[in-house]
Amino acid sequence: MGAGLFQSWDREYNPRAGRYI
């Protein structure tokens, strides 16, 4: 995850990754 609208989702569930593509 971590693409566009999934920024928030990825950030919430993967604070360690915090990847924004």
N, CA, C and O atoms as a CHARMM CRD file, in Angstrom:
* protein
*
   84
    1    1 MET  N      0.84800  -1.19900   0.00000 PROA 1      0.00000
    2    1 MET  CA     0.00000   0.00000   0.00000 PROA 1      0.00000
    3    1 MET  C      0.88200   1.24700   0.00000 PROA 1      0.00000
    4    1 MET  O      2.09900   1.18400  -0.17400 PROA 1      0.00000
    5    2 GLY  N      0.21600   2.37400   0.20200 PROA 2      0.00000
    6    2 GLY  CA     0.97800   3.62300   0.25700 PROA 2      0.00000
    7    2 GLY  C      0.97300   4.33900  -1.06600 PROA 2      0.00000
    8    2 GLY  O      2.01100   4.80800  -1.53300 PROA 2      0.00000
    9    3 ALA  N     -0.21200   4.42600  -1.68300 PROA 3      0.00000
   10    3 ALA  CA    -0.28600   5.09300  -2.98900 PROA 3      0.00000
   11    3 ALA  C     -1.51100   5.99800  -3.03200 PROA 3      0.00000
   12    3 ALA  O     -2.65000   5.53100  -2.98900 PROA 3      0.00000
   13    4 GLY  N     -1.25900   7.28600  -3.11700 PROA 4      0.00000
   14    4 GLY  CA    -2.36800   8.23700  -3.23800 PROA 4      0.00000
   15    4 GLY  C     -3.29200   8.22100  -2.03200 PROA 4      0.00000
   16    4 GLY  O     -2.92100   8.67100  -0.94800 PROA 4      0.00000
   17    5 LEU  N     -4.49400   7.70100  -2.22700 PROA 5      0.00000
   18    5 LEU  CA    -5.48300   7.69700  -1.15700 PROA 5      0.00000
   19    5 LEU  C     -5.09400   6.77400  -0.01100 PROA 5      0.00000
   20    5 LEU  O     -5.61100   6.88700   1.10000 PROA 5      0.00000
   21    6 PHE  N     -4.17800   5.86200  -0.30300 PROA 6      0.00000
   22    6 PHE  CA    -3.76300   4.92600   0.72600 PROA 6      0.00000
   23    6 PHE  C     -2.68000   5.50200   1.62600 PROA 6      0.00000
   24    6 PHE  O     -2.16100   4.80600   2.49900 PROA 6      0.00000
   25    7 GLN  N     -2.34000   6.75400   1.42200 PROA 7      0.00000
   26    7 GLN  CA    -1.31700   7.39900   2.25300 PROA 7      0.00000
   27    7 GLN  C     -1.73700   7.31700   3.72000 PROA 7      0.00000
   28    7 GLN  O     -0.97200   6.86200   4.57100 PROA 7      0.00000
   29    8 SER  N     -2.95200   7.76000   3.99900 PROA 8      0.00000
   30    8 SER  CA    -3.45900   7.77000   5.36300 PROA 8      0.00000
   31    8 SER  C     -3.51300   6.35700   5.92500 PROA 8      0.00000
   32    8 SER  O     -3.10200   6.10900   7.05800 PROA 8      0.00000
   33    9 TRP  N     -4.02600   5.43100   5.11300 PROA 9      0.00000
   34    9 TRP  CA    -4.16300   4.04200   5.55300 PROA 9      0.00000
   35    9 TRP  C     -2.80100   3.46600   5.90800 PROA 9      0.00000
   36    9 TRP  O     -2.61800   2.90300   6.98700 PROA 9      0.00000
   37   10 ASP  N     -1.85500   3.60800   5.00200 PROA 10     0.00000
   38   10 ASP  CA    -0.51000   3.08500   5.19900 PROA 10     0.00000
   39   10 ASP  C      0.12700   3.71700   6.43900 PROA 10     0.00000
   40   10 ASP  O      0.81100   3.04700   7.21300 PROA 10     0.00000
   41   11 ARG  N     -0.10500   4.98800   6.60800 PROA 11     0.00000
   42   11 ARG  CA     0.47000   5.70400   7.74200 PROA 11     0.00000
   43   11 ARG  C     -0.13400   5.20000   9.05800 PROA 11     0.00000
   44   11 ARG  O      0.55900   5.08400  10.06900 PROA 11     0.00000
   45   12 GLU  N     -1.44500   4.90300   9.02500 PROA 12     0.00000
   46   12 GLU  CA    -2.13000   4.44400  10.22600 PROA 12     0.00000
   47   12 GLU  C     -1.71800   3.02700  10.61700 PROA 12     0.00000
   48   12 GLU  O     -1.44900   2.74500  11.78500 PROA 12     0.00000
   49   13 TYR  N     -1.67400   2.14200   9.62400 PROA 13     0.00000
   50   13 TYR  CA    -1.36400   0.74800   9.89600 PROA 13     0.00000
   51   13 TYR  C      0.12000   0.41600   9.79400 PROA 13     0.00000
   52   13 TYR  O      0.56300  -0.62500  10.27800 PROA 13     0.00000
   53   14 ASN  N      0.88600   1.30500   9.16300 PROA 14     0.00000
   54   14 ASN  CA     2.32800   1.05800   9.03100 PROA 14     0.00000
   55   14 ASN  C      3.12300   2.32800   9.36800 PROA 14     0.00000
   56   14 ASN  O      3.75500   2.92400   8.49600 PROA 14     0.00000
   57   15 PRO  N      3.08200   2.72600  10.63600 PROA 15     0.00000
   58   15 PRO  CA     3.79600   3.93100  11.06000 PROA 15     0.00000
   59   15 PRO  C      5.29900   3.77800  10.89000 PROA 15     0.00000
   60   15 PRO  O      6.01500   4.76200  10.70300 PROA 15     0.00000
   61   16 ARG  N      5.77400   2.53700  10.95600 PROA 16     0.00000
   62   16 ARG  CA     7.21000   2.28700  10.80500 PROA 16     0.00000
   63   16 ARG  C      7.63900   2.50900   9.36200 PROA 16     0.00000
   64   16 ARG  O      8.68800   3.09500   9.09400 PROA 16     0.00000
   65   17 ALA  N      6.81400   2.03500   8.44100 PROA 17     0.00000
   66   17 ALA  CA     7.13100   2.18400   7.02200 PROA 17     0.00000
   67   17 ALA  C      6.94400   3.64600   6.61700 PROA 17     0.00000
   68   17 ALA  O      7.88300   4.30400   6.16900 PROA 17     0.00000
   69   18 GLY  N      5.71400   4.14400   6.78400 PROA 18     0.00000
   70   18 GLY  CA     5.43800   5.53400   6.44800 PROA 18     0.00000
   71   18 GLY  C      5.86900   5.87900   5.04400 PROA 18     0.00000
   72   18 GLY  O      6.44700   6.94000   4.80900 PROA 18     0.00000
   73   19 ARG  N      5.58900   4.98300   4.10000 PROA 19     0.00000
   74   19 ARG  CA     6.02500   5.21100   2.71800 PROA 19     0.00000
   75   19 ARG  C      4.92200   5.88200   1.90900 PROA 19     0.00000
   76   19 ARG  O      3.76400   5.46700   1.94000 PROA 19     0.00000
   77   20 TYR  N      5.30900   6.92900   1.18500 PROA 20     0.00000
   78   20 TYR  CA     4.33900   7.67200   0.37900 PROA 20     0.00000
   79   20 TYR  C      4.73700   7.63000  -1.08500 PROA 20     0.00000
   80   20 TYR  O      5.66200   8.32200  -1.51100 PROA 20     0.00000
   81   21 ILE  N      4.02400   6.80700  -1.85400 PROA 21     0.00000
   82   21 ILE  CA     4.36200   6.66300  -3.26600 PROA 21     0.00000
   83   21 ILE  C      3.37900   7.50200  -4.08600 PROA 21     0.00000
   84   21 ILE  O      3.46900   7.53500  -5.31300 PROA 21     0.00000
